[in-house]
Structures are given as structure tokens and as C-alpha cells.
Amino acid sequence: MPSAADNPRNLLTSLILVFPLFLIYQVGVLFTLPMLNGADFITTLLFRTFGLSLTGYLGFLGGVLVLFLVTVLALGRRQHFNRAVVVPVLLESAIWALTMGSLIVFIMTRVLGISPRLAGGIEGQGLLARFVMSLGAGVYEETVFRLGLLSGLVFVLEKLVRIARWAALLGAFLLSSAVFSAMHHLPPYGDPVALGPFVFRVLAGLFFGLLFWRRGFAVAVYTHAFYDIFVLVIR
């Protein structure tokens, strides 16, 4: 039987795997401002609301790094990180990222009869901006909509509203995916409201949610980041 360290749902494993993406994104936004990922409430608050200077921002990143190290040390007392997990998680995420779009398009065209045509949300942006935004989407959108909203809704519906677990899961998956999709239509960088893009992203939200629930946070983050890199940078 695999040990806890081999399980991608292991929290220590997920944090260590995801943190490099977070750091690369947070440094990358310095070269892409004022453009930020829509779910990146932290950086938006720092720059657009508080007008933080570069020195202050680097101090913020230093504080985050210290917090990360403290958290890893605390988790390390109860969990174990096995570096052998890294390559399988990355390979699994790459496979999901390369197959997700085709699966969703098949469902939309053959089952739902809806055109999946998407609008160009960041048309005119350079490759660096697209790459940085892809990383930000993986880290922040999975943190907000899966780790936060999906998990929170399941808890509220099951423990507080006290409905059956299957109903709580179904409701949480559908609602969190709908909110995830709607977020992509918000100004200033959101797409125009249209049925095709909205349904596509609802299905994408359900896909990421299933990965998060069954395979863990790190797999969901890397799948999301790899998919966006494939669509926005490579293709």
C-alpha cells in the first residue's frame, strides 16, 4: 500500500509542489503589471489598493517565504514528503491538461449541442504575460475556487445545512464551477458574456474540481497551469 508521502492529496506534498509556481508568478507579475489574474486578490490589494512599492512588495514575498517554511516545518512533524512524487504528479497533470479540452469540446458539441468557441480574453498580450497569467490561474483560481469555495460549500451544505453528502457534493461542484466560469466574464479583462465560453468553463470547473477532490490540490493546480500554457502560450 502506498505511504502517505506517495499520495498527491498529502498537504505537505501539495504545498511543496505548488509553492514554486506561486513564487514564479509573484515575481513575474512585476513584468506584466498592471495585468493580474482575476482571482489574485492578494496582489491586486497590494498594488492597486495600497499602492505598495517594489521594496514593500519584495518584503511581502520574504514574509510569505518565511510563513511557508514555518508551515512546512510544522507539517513535517506529522507528514513526510517523498521527492519521488514530483515527477508522477507533473506527468499526470500534463496528461490531464492535454486531454481536458478535447473531452469538454466533445461533451459540448456531441452531447449538449453547444459551440465551445471562446473569446480571446488576453488578446494582444505578449508571451511573457500569457505565461505568467497561466501560472497565476493555476495557483490562485484553484486556491480560491477549489481549495476555498468547493471545500467550504461541501462543509456548509453537509455539516450546517445538513443535507445528504451526495447532494452537498453535487451542489458544491455545480455552484463553485458556475462562479468560477462567471469570474472569467468580469471586466476589465473578462470575455463578453456568451453561452459557449460560459458552459466550457463550467465544465472545466467541474473537471478541475474532480481532480482536486480525487487527486489532490497539486494535481489540480498543475493541470490548470499546464492547460493554460498550452492554450495561451504554445498553441
C-alpha positions, -999 to 999 in steps of 0.1 A, spaced: 0 0 0 14 35 -9 25 56 20 10 90 28 40 106 12 31 90 -21 -4 104 -20 -8 136 -40 -35 146 -15 -9 149 12 -10 186 23 28 188 28 34 174 -7 9 197 -23 24 228 -6 60 220 -16 49 212 -52 28 243 -57 49 269 -39 75 273 -68 46 282 -92 34 308 -67 68 324 -64 74 324 -102 40 341 -107 45 366 -79 79 377 -94 65 375 -130 37 400 -122 64 427 -118 70 424 -155 33 422 -165 16 449 -144 -10 463 -144 -24 430 -157 -32 405 -129 -51 372 -127 -88 379 -117 -86 356 -87 -53 371 -75 -69 392 -47 -37 395 -28 -15 412 -54 -45 433 -65 -49 445 -30 -12 453 -26 -6 472 -58 -40 487 -68 -54 494 -34 -24 501 -12 -1 513 -39 28 491 -25 63 500 -36 87 474 -51 106 473 -19 75 467 1 64 440 -23 97 422 -20 93 424 17 58 408 14 73 379 -7 100 375 20 73 372 47 54 347 26 86 326 22 91 326 60 55 316 66 59 288 40 90 275 57 73 276 91 43 258 78 64 231 61 83 225 93 51 222 113 35 198 88 68 178 86 62 167 122 32 147 111 37 141 73 65 131 51 75 145 17 88 120 -8 105 136 -38 96 106 -59 61 121 -60 72 151 -80 76 135 -115 44 114 -114 23 144 -103 38 165 -131 33 138 -157 -3 131 -146 -11 168 -147 4 172 -182 -18 142 -194 -49 157 -179 -41 191 -194 -36 178 -229 -69 158 -228 -92 181 -209 -100 205 -237 -108 177 -262 -131 160 -237 -150 192 -229 -154 201 -266 -167 165 -273 -193 169 -245 -204 203 -256 -207 195 -293 -219 159 -293 -239 158 -261 -251 194 -254 -250 207 -290 -233 240 -279 -204 256 -298 -174 259 -275 -159 289 -292 -140 310 -267 -133 347 -268 -97 360 -266 -95 373 -230 -59 384 -233 -55 391 -270 -26 414 -278 -6 404 -247 30 391 -251 41 356 -244 56 365 -210 23 380 -199 4 349 -211 29 325 -193 26 345 -161 -11 346 -162 -12 308 -168 7 302 -136 -15 326 -117 -46 309 -130 -33 275 -117 -23 288 -83 -49 314 -75 -80 300 -92 -75 266 -78 -69 281 -43 -100 303 -45 -125 281 -63 -115 245 -54 -95 247 -21 -116 275 -7 -151 277 -23 -156 240 -32 -144 227 1 -162 254 20 -195 247 2 -193 210 9 -187 217 46 -216 242 48 -241 221 29 -232 188 47 -225 200 82 -245 231 87 -274 228 62 -273 190 69 -282 177 35 -271 143 23 -234 141 14 -241 133 -23 -264 163 -26 -238 185 -8 -211 174 -32 -233 179 -63 -244 213 -52 -209 224 -42 -194 212 -75 -221 229 -96 -221 262 -77 -184 266 -74 -179 258 -111 -206 283 -121 -189 310 -100 -156 300 -115 -169 305 -150 -187 337 -143 -155 352 -129 -140 350 -164 -166 374 -177 -158 402 -153 -142 434 -165 -117 447 -174 -101 416 -188 -131 392 -189 -147 378 -220 -180 391 -233 -209 371 -219 -218 342 -243 -232 307 -238 -203 288 -253 -175 302 -232 -196 301 -200 -206 264 -204 -170 255 -214 -156 270 -182 -184 254 -161 -173 220 -174 -137 230 -169 -145 239 -133 -162 205 -128 -131 188 -143 -107 207 -120 -130 201 -90 -129 163 -97 -91 164 -99 -89 184 -67 -113 161 -49 -98 128 -61 -62 135 -69 -53 165 -47 -46 202 -48 -12 199 -65 -26 179 -94 -54 204 -99 -30 234 -98 -5 220 -123 -32 207 -146 -48 241 -147 -14 259 -152 -3 234 -179 -36 237 -198 -35 275 -198 2 274 -210 -8 250 -238 -37 272 -249 -23 307 -244 14 302 -250 22 272 -271 -9 270 -293 
